[in-house]
């Protein structure tokens, strides 16, 4: 199994991570309000939909990252 170095947590990376978290929370709030009040879905169905979508995104990122940095000695 290849060993990939973890990137060091610099101020720049920490800022990007914090910014991504703030954007994710804001987008989740807007989507939740839109789904519940605009479309009329229940909170439980919105949470279920969001969990399914998040699972799909994580699966895509994992699959897309599989073969990205492989040092095969063929």
N, C-alpha and C positions, 0 to 999 in steps of 0.2 A: 504494500500500500504506500503510495507516495506521501511524503511529508511536505505540506505547503506551509510556508512561513505566514504567521498571522501578522497583518499590518499593525504597526504601532499606533496607539491611540494618541494622536497629536491634537493640538487645539483646533486645527482645521477640520480634522475628522470628527472630533467631538461636536463642533459647531454644526457640521453637516448632519450628524446623527440627531442632534437636538432639533434642528430645523425640519428634518424629515418627520420627526415625531409630532411637532406642532402642526405641520401640514396634514399629517394623517388624521389627527384628532379633529381638525377643522373640517376636513372632507367628510369624515364619519358623521359629524354633527349635522352638516348640511344634507347629506344623503338621508340620515335618519329623520330629520324634520320633514324633508320632501316626501319620503315614503309614508310616514305616519299621517301627516296632515294633508298633503297634496293628493296622494293616491288612495289613502284610507286603509292601508295595511296595518295589521296589529304589530305591536312592538316585538312580540315573539317571532313572528314571521320575518321581520326585518333582521333580527339577530341571527336567525337560522340562515337567511340568504347571505348575510355578511360573512358568517363563518364558512359557508360553502365556498364563497368567492375567495376568501383569504386562503383556504386550503388549496384551491386551484392555483393561485398565484405562487404559493410556496412550492407546490409540486413542480410547476413550470420552472421556477428558479433553480430547484435542485437538479432537474433533468437537464436544463440548459448548461449548468455548471459542470456536469459530469464529463468529461473529455476535454475540458477547456485547457487545462495545464497538465497534461500527462506526458511524462518523459519515458515513453516506451523505448525499449532497446530491442527492436526487432531486426 
